[in-house]
Amino acid sequence: MKQNQPSPVWNEHWRVKNVPETANLVITVLDKDEGSFTDDFIGTVTTTVIAGAKELEIEGPFLKRSRGRLWLKVRRETITTTP
């Protein structure tokens, strides 16, 4: 991630196993300041784990007002194992 940008890009990849199709994904967004021991809470994003590209509002802590947008792509894979 580029530091001190108004529109950060993370380009992160997460792999999680054994997630039910009915599960929700909750992402907590924090702001990291250089030299600070704590991170500032920006907000949260909640979505389903249904595959596809999504544009989501980051909900802030006060009155759930928008704190920005997050773009996310969910990809589901079925892994089969042979006995």
Backbone bond lengths (Angstrom), bond angles and torsions (degrees), N, CA, C in turn:
res aa  C-N    CA-C-N  psi(-1)  N-CA   C-N-CA  omega(-1)  CA-C   N-CA-C  phi
1 M - - - 1.435 - - 1.516 109.97 -
2 K 1.309 116.76 141.24 1.454 121.52 175.40 1.521 109.05 -78.55
3 Q 1.309 116.76 137.31 1.461 122.12 -179.15 1.522 111.25 -81.38
4 N 1.341 116.10 150.30 1.466 124.82 172.77 1.528 113.75 53.43
5 Q 1.311 116.84 46.66 1.463 122.46 178.28 1.529 109.38 -112.00
6 P 1.331 118.86 141.84 1.465 120.08 178.09 1.527 112.91 -70.33
7 S 1.318 118.00 -23.80 1.465 122.35 178.51 1.526 108.93 -128.40
8 P 1.333 117.15 79.24 1.469 119.73 -175.74 1.527 112.67 -66.98
9 V 1.317 115.33 151.05 1.457 123.02 175.60 1.520 106.81 -124.36
10 W 1.339 116.31 124.84 1.460 119.49 -177.00 1.523 112.41 -95.38
11 N 1.320 117.98 -39.58 1.472 121.40 -176.58 1.525 111.97 50.35
12 E 1.295 116.44 48.50 1.461 122.29 179.95 1.523 110.25 -95.44
13 H 1.315 115.74 149.44 1.458 122.32 175.30 1.523 107.46 -123.45
14 W 1.331 116.34 127.87 1.454 121.36 177.03 1.509 108.24 -119.50
15 R 1.308 115.56 139.44 1.465 120.87 174.05 1.522 107.62 -120.33
16 V 1.328 114.79 123.84 1.449 120.88 -178.47 1.518 107.32 -129.65
17 K 1.318 115.93 131.86 1.468 120.44 -178.16 1.522 111.48 -99.00
18 N 1.317 114.78 155.40 1.462 123.97 172.22 1.526 113.34 58.23
19 V 1.313 116.80 46.76 1.462 121.64 178.17 1.526 108.61 -97.64
20 P 1.320 118.04 122.25 1.466 119.86 178.25 1.527 111.15 -63.58
21 E 1.321 117.17 148.49 1.461 121.69 -179.83 1.523 112.28 -63.19
22 T 1.327 117.56 -21.36 1.462 121.60 -178.41 1.531 112.42 -91.65
23 A 1.314 117.74 3.45 1.474 121.61 -176.64 1.525 111.42 -73.63
24 N 1.310 115.56 158.20 1.453 122.82 172.06 1.524 108.99 -108.84
25 L 1.313 115.81 148.15 1.453 123.03 175.73 1.526 107.46 -107.00
26 V 1.329 117.26 124.37 1.457 122.20 178.63 1.518 107.71 -114.76
27 I 1.335 116.60 122.78 1.460 122.58 -179.54 1.522 108.07 -113.42
28 T 1.319 116.83 126.54 1.462 122.33 175.18 1.517 107.89 -98.57
29 V 1.336 116.63 126.22 1.461 122.24 -177.30 1.527 108.24 -103.84
30 L 1.343 115.37 123.99 1.463 122.34 -179.38 1.518 110.16 -122.51
31 D 1.318 116.63 154.33 1.458 123.13 176.12 1.516 108.34 -107.92
32 K 1.299 117.00 119.41 1.467 122.67 -179.92 1.528 109.02 -94.84
33 D 1.319 116.73 122.07 1.452 121.79 176.52 1.527 109.17 -105.11
34 E 1.319 115.42 132.40 1.471 121.30 179.98 1.525 109.61 -59.23
35 G 1.323 116.60 129.49 1.456 122.01 177.48 1.516 114.29 85.60
36 S 1.328 117.99 -3.90 1.459 121.37 -179.73 1.527 109.63 -94.39
37 F 1.327 115.97 144.54 1.462 120.32 179.26 1.523 112.48 -86.05
38 T 1.331 116.55 -13.85 1.460 120.04 179.65 1.524 109.92 -124.97
39 D 1.315 115.69 156.25 1.458 122.40 177.51 1.529 108.96 -102.28
40 D 1.314 117.25 144.53 1.458 122.04 178.29 1.525 109.91 -84.77
41 F 1.328 115.94 131.30 1.457 121.80 178.78 1.520 109.47 -75.91
42 I 1.329 117.21 121.98 1.468 122.55 177.65 1.527 109.77 -93.26
43 G 1.325 116.90 -49.05 1.455 120.69 -179.45 1.512 111.41 166.02
44 T 1.316 115.59 -168.82 1.462 121.30 -179.87 1.518 110.60 -131.35
45 V 1.312 114.26 157.95 1.460 123.55 175.04 1.519 106.48 -129.40
46 T 1.325 116.80 132.94 1.458 121.20 176.45 1.518 108.04 -125.37
47 T 1.331 116.17 133.08 1.464 121.39 179.27 1.517 109.32 -150.38
48 T 1.310 115.62 170.77 1.461 120.46 175.43 1.530 109.08 -83.04
49 V 1.313 116.45 170.68 1.462 120.72 176.73 1.525 111.10 -98.89
50 I 1.339 116.10 19.48 1.461 120.78 175.60 1.522 108.12 -67.65
51 A 1.324 116.66 134.85 1.461 121.95 -175.72 1.523 111.64 -61.83
52 G 1.331 114.70 146.13 1.456 120.86 175.78 1.510 112.64 137.47
53 A 1.332 115.33 169.59 1.461 121.73 177.35 1.524 108.44 -85.93
54 K 1.334 115.91 141.65 1.460 120.98 -176.12 1.521 109.91 -139.04
55 E 1.319 115.80 141.56 1.458 121.90 171.16 1.524 105.91 -113.99
56 L 1.325 116.82 119.91 1.456 121.32 -170.66 1.522 111.62 -126.08
57 E 1.330 115.94 148.60 1.462 121.81 175.80 1.525 108.93 -82.71
58 I 1.326 116.20 136.30 1.460 121.02 171.92 1.527 106.08 -86.42
59 E 1.330 116.89 117.25 1.457 120.84 -177.99 1.517 109.67 -89.73
60 G 1.337 115.75 123.84 1.454 121.72 178.95 1.516 111.69 -77.79
61 P 1.343 116.60 170.56 1.457 121.07 -175.04 1.531 114.28 -73.95
62 F 1.326 118.61 -21.85 1.455 120.72 -176.22 1.519 110.59 -105.15
63 L 1.324 116.16 115.31 1.461 123.21 179.56 1.525 113.07 57.63
64 K 1.307 115.99 20.03 1.473 123.05 178.56 1.524 112.31 52.31
65 R 1.307 117.05 34.90 1.464 119.62 179.64 1.522 110.21 -73.84
66 S 1.309 115.70 154.77 1.460 121.47 -176.79 1.525 111.30 -67.65
67 R 1.337 115.94 133.67 1.459 122.13 176.74 1.522 111.10 -115.71
68 G 1.317 116.25 15.37 1.456 120.53 -179.97 1.515 110.56 132.06
69 R 1.322 114.62 -171.80 1.459 120.54 -178.45 1.522 109.59 -125.40
70 L 1.324 114.46 152.08 1.458 121.39 178.42 1.519 107.46 -130.87
71 W 1.310 116.85 131.47 1.462 122.01 176.54 1.512 107.66 -103.34
72 L 1.324 115.48 133.86 1.456 121.63 -172.30 1.521 108.87 -142.08
73 K 1.314 116.38 140.17 1.464 120.89 174.20 1.521 107.64 -121.82
74 V 1.326 115.51 122.02 1.462 121.84 179.08 1.515 108.00 -103.71
75 R 1.308 115.21 129.92 1.469 120.83 176.24 1.522 107.91 -124.60
76 R 1.304 116.21 126.87 1.470 121.03 178.50 1.514 109.09 -106.48
77 E 1.307 115.19 136.44 1.465 121.09 177.02 1.512 108.83 -126.19
78 T 1.296 114.89 138.12 1.458 120.12 173.23 1.519 107.35 -98.64
79 I 1.302 115.87 120.34 1.466 120.60 -179.11 1.524 107.54 -106.09
80 T 1.293 115.01 122.32 1.458 119.17 178.14 1.527 108.93 -105.51
81 T 1.301 114.11 140.67 1.465 119.39 177.50 1.505 108.58 -117.96
82 T 1.294 115.59 145.69 1.459 120.72 178.73 1.518 108.80 -99.19
83 P 1.331 115.94 136.17 1.474 119.10 -179.03 1.503 113.67 -68.55
